[in-house]
Amino acid sequence: MICSVPSLLLTARKYLRVKFICISDTVFTSGAAATPKVLTDAMVEHAEKNDLVDITVCHLHTEGELAYCKPELAHRFRSYSFFMGANVRQAVAEGRADNYACFLHEVPRLFRYKLVKPDVALVHVSPPDKHGFVSLGTSVDTVRVALLHCPKIIAQVNPQMPRTFGESAMHISHLDAYTEIDMPLFKHGVKNPTEQEEQIGKIIADNLVSDGATLQMGIGSLPDCVLKHLHNHKDLGIHSEMFANGLVALAKSGAVTNRLKPMHQGRIVGSFIIGDQSLYDYVDDNPFVELLGVDYVNNVKIIKTMPRMTAINSAIEIDLTGQVCADSIGTRFYSGFGGQVDFMRGAAEGTDHMGVPIIAMPSTTTKGESKIVPLLKPGKAIKAKAIKELLILLHVCFNYNLGAGVITTRAHVHYVVTEYGIAYLYGKSLRARAWELIKIAHPDHREALDKAAFDRFKKIEKHSPKKKQI
């Protein structure tokens, strides 16, 4: 039983009766494993009973079914995502929700500059320690900054929330009310990797990750495939906006020491985590792991100081010039900017000139469609006849969706990896880039890509221009 501030202890339903949430309020919620579902469900119940409308709910990626995103509640709630999860995609597609186009490291500025002004925050925290401090647990990311700019804070306090080090501590006196729960956190289980992902992981580990490298990676079976091939590496460091299950085994193998990092030596640095119970158990009360604000972790000025910064990011598709789409499938929004650009640029800007920015993806989708495509969207200068011919080619050969957006520009992309190898694009002409990418495309699509490249560039440069001898 929590007894540090007894007057604040309310049931989820009772706290709503004191009208913490009103008509037209903006509500911030924590996300990922720390999604406060008990509180958001109670918020919906309160809104329906009291006929509240026009409530904005803003958040990063959240987990679980969101009651406030149901179609019948569109007049009461509207979700705004800083990074879109699967649970809001349909609502966004139908116009019942929206998302922000914003670099992850800049999201805290939206609160500081009062571009987003929450009236109430709903968060998920650990019980207080003997000094009265609760922990934000698995998500510090944008939560800490949002709370500093929020007049009312409501928490669900859960003994299953791990206590983490870094910037996660908050005294319980800062809460306006809390409710006690005891339930498991949201989890992302370990999926069996595909044969292509296994091969990509091995290619990256064997060729692009050096001893002493600092790693950034995302979530999913592909990053985990890279990590499991690094157990024999030495003195690796971790500086990543998030990490998941694969990190635990790597850290326990002794390959991760963080001793070469210029700051936070001997510490894994992240901003939020989501994975299975083994990950939550590993970070609980573990000083080897620090969770810090995303405006710091994803700051290019910090990232570029890390030794041999190796950023491993994914893509939905990439065109023949190197433009990366990672947030949309055609015109349908899928996720968000996240930290891809932050870390791709930070690695490229490495002060030791040894950074490795990587885009890694299977060569095809699960339906066999090429993820290396001729272009993301036709340019205005293409003539009508050429557009018609190109559209036919794209539809027949690639089942291509027009309207996809660019997350990482062609100028940011250095390495692209598929199961067929590595394409190094930096310093190469557009024609040479196209050839490098065609070489790592699936063999079934190379001929069509070659034709599309020739139609666009009129010539394919199969070798980089020779350097003039001085």
C-alpha positions in Angstrom: 0.0 0.0 0.0 1.3 3.4 -0.9 1.1 5.8 2.0 3.5 8.7 1.3 0.7 11.1 0.3 -2.5 9.3 1.4 -4.8 12.1 0.3 -3.8 11.6 -3.3 -4.8 7.9 -3.5 -7.9 7.6 -5.5 -9.5 4.8 -7.5 -9.4 5.4 -11.3 -13.1 6.2 -11.3 -13.0 8.4 -8.2 -10.2 10.6 -9.4 -12.3 11.4 -12.5 -15.2 12.6 -10.3 -13.0 15.5 -9.1 -13.0 16.7 -12.7 -9.4 16.7 -13.5 -10.3 16.4 -17.2 -12.8 18.9 -18.7 -14.2 19.8 -22.1 -11.6 20.8 -24.6 -8.7 19.8 -22.5 -5.4 18.5 -23.9 -4.3 15.3 -22.3 -0.7 13.9 -22.5 -0.1 10.2 -21.9 3.1 8.2 -21.5 3.6 5.5 -24.1 5.2 2.3 -25.2 5.4 -0.2 -22.3 4.3 2.6 -20.0 1.0 3.3 -21.8 -1.4 4.1 -18.9 -4.4 2.0 -20.1 -6.3 1.9 -16.8 -6.3 5.7 -16.7 -7.2 6.2 -20.4 -10.1 3.7 -20.1 -11.3 5.6 -17.0 -11.0 8.9 -18.9 -13.3 7.5 -21.6 -15.8 6.4 -19.0 -15.7 9.8 -17.4 -16.2 11.6 -20.8 -19.2 9.5 -21.7 -20.9 9.9 -18.4 -20.4 13.7 -18.3 -20.8 14.4 -22.0 -17.3 15.8 -22.5 -16.3 16.6 -26.0 -13.3 18.0 -28.0 -10.6 16.4 -25.8 -7.1 16.2 -27.5 -4.9 13.2 -26.5 -1.2 13.5 -27.4 1.4 10.8 -27.1 4.3 9.0 -28.6 3.9 5.4 -29.7 1.3 3.7 -27.5 0.4 0.0 -26.9 -2.9 -1.8 -26.6 -6.4 -1.0 -27.7 -7.2 2.6 -27.2 -10.8 3.1 -26.2 -10.6 6.8 -27.0 -9.9 6.0 -30.7 -13.1 4.2 -31.3 -15.2 5.7 -34.2 -18.2 6.3 -32.0 -16.1 8.6 -29.8 -14.7 10.8 -32.5 -16.7 13.8 -31.3 -15.2 13.4 -27.8 -11.5 12.5 -28.4 -8.9 13.2 -31.1 -5.5 11.5 -30.9 -2.4 13.3 -31.9 0.7 11.1 -32.2 4.3 12.2 -32.1 5.1 8.7 -33.5 2.2 6.6 -34.7 1.6 3.1 -33.4 -0.5 0.4 -35.0 -3.4 1.2 -32.7 -4.1 4.6 -34.2 -3.3 4.0 -37.9 -6.9 3.3 -38.9 -8.1 6.4 -37.0 -5.6 8.5 -38.8 -6.5 7.0 -42.2 -10.2 7.8 -41.5 -9.5 11.4 -40.3 -10.4 10.7 -36.7 -6.8 11.2 -35.5 -3.7 13.0 -36.6 0.1 12.9 -36.2 3.0 15.3 -36.0 5.8 15.4 -38.5 8.6 16.1 -36.1 12.1 14.8 -35.4 12.1 12.9 -32.2 14.7 15.0 -30.5 12.5 18.1 -31.2 9.3 16.8 -29.6 10.2 18.2 -26.2 10.5 21.7 -27.8 6.8 21.5 -28.6 6.1 21.6 -24.9 8.8 24.1 -24.0 7.7 26.5 -26.8 4.0 25.9 -25.8 3.1 24.7 -29.2 1.5 21.8 -27.4 0.0 22.8 -24.0 -1.3 19.8 -22.0 -3.8 20.5 -19.2 -3.5 17.0 -17.7 -0.9 14.2 -17.9 -1.7 10.5 -17.4 1.4 8.5 -16.6 2.5 5.0 -15.5 5.1 4.8 -12.7 6.6 2.6 -10.1 5.7 2.7 -6.4 7.7 5.3 -4.4 11.0 4.3 -2.7 11.6 5.1 1.0 12.3 8.7 0.1 9.0 9.1 -1.8 10.4 9.0 -5.3 8.5 7.1 -8.0 10.2 6.1 -11.2 9.0 6.8 -14.8 10.3 3.3 -15.4 10.4 2.3 -19.1 9.7 5.7 -20.6 11.6 8.9 -19.9 11.6 10.0 -23.6 9.3 13.0 -23.8 7.5 12.3 -20.5 9.7 14.2 -18.2 9.6 17.4 -20.2 5.8 17.1 -20.7 5.3 16.8 -16.9 7.3 19.9 -16.3 4.9 21.8 -18.5 1.7 20.2 -17.3 -0.4 21.7 -14.4 -2.1 18.4 -13.4 -0.4 15.0 -13.2 -2.3 11.7 -12.6 -0.5 8.4 -12.3 -1.2 4.8 -12.2 1.2 3.3 -9.8 2.3 -0.3 -10.6 4.7 -2.5 -8.6 5.5 -4.3 -11.9 6.9 -1.1 -13.4 10.8 -1.4 -13.2 12.7 1.3 -11.4 15.3 2.8 -13.8 18.2 5.1 -13.4 18.9 8.3 -15.3 16.3 11.0 -15.3 13.3 8.8 -14.3 12.9 9.8 -10.7 9.9 12.1 -9.6 8.8 12.8 -6.1 5.2 11.6 -5.4 4.3 15.0 -4.1 4.3 16.2 -7.7 1.3 14.0 -8.4 -2.2 15.5 -8.1 -3.7 12.1 -7.8 -2.8 8.4 -8.3 -4.5 5.0 -8.5 -2.8 1.7 -7.6 -2.8 -1.2 -10.0 -0.9 -4.4 -10.2 -0.7 -5.7 -13.8 1.9 -6.7 -16.4 3.4 -4.1 -18.7 2.7 -4.1 -22.4 5.2 -6.4 -24.1 6.8 -7.0 -27.5 7.6 -10.7 -27.7 10.5 -12.2 -29.7 9.4 -13.1 -33.2 11.2 -15.7 -35.2 13.4 -13.9 -37.7 13.2 -14.7 -41.4 16.0 -16.2 -43.3 16.6 -12.8 -44.9 16.8 -11.0 -41.6 19.3 -13.6 -40.3 21.5 -13.0 -43.3 21.2 -9.2 -43.0 22.1 -9.4 -39.3 25.2 -11.4 -40.1 26.3 -9.1 -42.9 26.1 -6.1 -40.7 27.8 -7.7 -37.7 30.6 -9.1 -39.8 31.3 -6.1 -42.0 30.0 -2.9 -40.5 30.3 -3.2 -36.7 33.8 -2.8 -35.3 35.2 -3.5 -31.8 34.6 -0.4 -29.8 31.6 0.8 -31.8 28.7 2.6 -30.2 25.3 1.2 -31.4 21.9 2.6 -32.0 19.1 0.2 -33.1 15.4 -0.1 -33.2 12.9 -2.8 -32.3 12.1 -6.0 -34.1 13.7 -9.2 -35.3 16.1 -7.5 -37.6 18.0 -5.4 -35.0 17.9 -8.5 -32.7 19.6 -10.5 -35.5 22.4 -8.0 -35.6 22.9 -8.0 -31.9 23.0 -11.8 -31.6 26.0 -11.9 -34.0 28.0 -9.4 -31.9 28.7 -11.5 -28.8 32.3 -11.9 -29.7 32.9 -8.2 -30.2 34.7 -6.2 -27.6 34.1 -2.9 -25.8 30.8 -2.1 -27.5 28.7 0.9 -26.3 25.0 1.6 -26.5 23.6 5.0 -27.1 20.1 4.6 -28.6 16.7 6.2 -28.2 15.2 2.8 -27.5 16.2 -0.8 -27.2 14.5 -4.1 -26.9 15.0 -7.8 -26.1 18.2 -8.4 -28.1 20.2 -6.1 -25.9 19.9 -8.3 -22.8 21.8 -11.3 -24.1 24.4 -9.0 -25.7 25.0 -7.1 -22.4 25.2 -10.3 -20.4 27.8 -11.7 -22.9 30.3 -9.1 -21.8 30.6 -7.5 -25.2 29.0 -4.3 -24.0 31.3 -2.2 -21.7 30.6 1.4 -22.7 34.1 2.2 -21.5 35.2 4.0 -24.7 32.3 6.5 -24.7 33.4 10.1 -23.9 30.4 10.6 -21.6 28.2 8.1 -19.6 31.2 5.8 -19.5 30.2 2.4 -18.3 26.5 3.0 -18.9 24.0 2.0 -21.5 22.1 5.1 -22.5 18.5 5.0 -23.9 15.3 7.0 -23.7 12.6 4.3 -23.6 12.4 0.5 -23.8 9.8 -2.1 -24.8 10.3 -5.8 -25.0 9.5 -8.9 -23.0 9.7 -9.5 -19.2 13.4 -10.5 -19.4 14.1 -6.9 -20.6 12.1 -5.3 -17.8 13.7 -7.5 -15.2 17.2 -6.6 -16.6 16.7 -2.9 -16.3 15.0 -3.0 -12.9 17.2 -1.2 -10.4 20.2 -1.7 -12.7 22.6 1.2 -12.7 24.3 -0.1 -15.9 21.3 1.3 -17.8 20.3 5.0 -17.8 17.2 6.4 -19.4 17.4 10.1 -20.4 15.3 12.6 -22.2 15.0 12.1 -25.9 16.1 15.7 -26.6 19.5 14.7 -25.1 19.8 11.1 -26.3 18.9 12.1 -29.9 20.8 15.3 -30.0 23.2 15.1 -33.0 25.8 17.1 -31.1 25.9 14.3 -28.5 25.5 11.4 -30.9 28.5 12.5 -33.1 30.9 12.3 -30.1 30.3 8.6 -29.7 33.1 6.4 -30.9 32.5 4.6 -34.2 28.8 5.5 -33.9 26.9 2.8 -35.8 23.3 3.6 -36.5 21.1 0.8 -37.7 17.7 1.8 -39.0 15.0 0.3 -41.3 13.0 1.4 -44.2 9.7 0.6 -45.9 11.2 1.3 -49.2 14.1 3.2 -50.8 14.3 4.6 -54.3 17.2 4.3 -56.8 18.7 7.6 -55.7 18.7 6.6 -52.0 15.7 8.4 -50.7 14.2 6.5 -47.7 10.6 6.1 -46.9 10.1 4.9 -43.4 6.8 6.4 -42.2 4.2 5.8 -44.9 3.0 3.2 -47.4 1.9 5.2 -50.4 -0.3 8.0 -49.0 -1.2 5.9 -45.9 0.7 7.1 -42.9 2.3 4.2 -41.0 4.6 5.5 -38.2 6.6 8.7 -37.9 10.0 10.3 -38.1 11.2 8.8 -34.9 15.0 9.0 -34.4 16.1 7.8 -37.8 17.3 11.1 -39.1 18.8 12.1 -35.8 21.1 9.1 -35.6 21.8 8.8 -39.4 23.1 12.3 -39.3 24.9 11.9 -35.9 26.7 8.9 -37.2 27.7 10.6 -40.4 29.0 13.6 -38.5 31.0 11.5 -36.1 33.9 13.5 -34.7 36.2 10.5 -35.1 35.2 10.3 -38.8 34.4 6.6 -38.3 30.6 6.6 -38.0 28.5 4.1 -39.9 24.9 5.2 -40.8 23.0 2.1 -42.0 19.6 1.5 -43.6 18.9 -2.2 -43.3 15.9 -4.0 -44.8 14.9 -7.2 -46.6 15.0 -6.8 -50.4 11.3 -7.7 -50.7 8.1 -7.4 -48.7 6.3 -10.5 -47.4 4.3 -10.4 -50.7 7.5 -10.6 -52.8 7.3 -6.9 -53.9 10.6 -5.1 -54.2 11.5 -2.6 -51.4 14.0 -1.0 -53.7 11.9 1.0 -56.1 12.5 3.3 -59.1 11.2 6.4 -57.3 8.9 7.4 -54.5 6.9 9.9 -56.5 7.2 11.2 -60.1 8.7 14.7 -60.5 6.7 17.5 -62.1 9.1 17.8 -65.0 8.3 14.3 -66.4 6.2 14.5 -69.5 2.6 13.1 -69.6 3.5 10.2 -71.9 6.5 9.3 -69.8 4.4 9.4 -66.6 1.9 7.1 -68.2 4.6 4.6 -69.2 6.2 4.9 -65.9 3.0 4.3 -64.0 2.3 1.2 -66.0 5.8 -0.1 -65.3 5.5 0.7 -61.6 2.1 -1.0 -61.3 3.0 -4.1 -63.3 6.4 -4.7 -61.8 6.2 -3.3 -58.4 2.5 -2.9 -57.4 3.8 0.6 -56.6 2.0 3.1 -54.3 2.5 6.7 -55.2 2.7 9.4 -52.6 5.2 7.9 -50.2 7.1 10.5 -48.1 10.8 10.9 -47.6 12.1 10.5 -44.0 15.9 10.3 -44.7 17.1 12.2 -47.8 19.4 10.7 -50.4 22.2 13.0 -49.0 21.9 11.4 -45.6 22.2 7.8 -46.8 25.6 6.0 -46.7 25.1 2.3 -46.3 22.1 0.2 -47.5 22.0 -3.5 -46.5 19.8 -6.3 -47.8 20.3 -10.0 -47.7 22.2 -9.7 -51.0 24.9 -7.4 -49.7 25.9 -3.8 -48.9 25.4 -0.8 -51.2 27.7 2.1 -50.3 26.1 5.3 -51.7 28.1 8.1 -50.1 30.1 10.1 -52.6 28.5 8.4 -55.6 26.6 10.0 -58.5 22.9 9.3 -58.9 23.6 6.8 -61.7 26.2 5.0 -59.6 23.8 4.9 -56.6 21.2 3.3 -58.8 23.6 0.6 -59.9 24.7 -0.1 -56.3 21.1 -0.5 -55.2 20.2 -2.7 -58.1 23.0 -5.1 -57.1 21.5 -5.7 -53.7 17.9 -5.9 -54.9 16.2 -9.3 -55.2 17.2 -11.0 -58.5 13.6 -11.3 -59.6 13.4 -7.5 -59.7 16.8 -6.4 -61.0 15.9 -6.4 -64.7 12.8 -4.2 -64.1 14.9 -1.9 -61.9 17.6 -1.7 -64.5 15.0 -0.7 -67.1 13.5 1.9 -64.8 16.9 3.3 -64.0 17.8 3.5 -67.7 14.5 5.2 -68.5 15.2 7.8 -65.8 18.9 8.4 -66.1 19.5 7.3 -69.8 22.6 5.6 -68.8 23.7 3.4 -65.9 27.1 4.0 -64.4 28.1 0.6 -63.3 31.4 1.9 -61.8 32.1 5.1 -59.9 34.1 7.7 -61.9 37.8 7.0 -61.8 39.7 9.4 -59.6 42.0 11.6 -61.5 45.6 10.8 -60.7 47.6 13.8 -59.4 
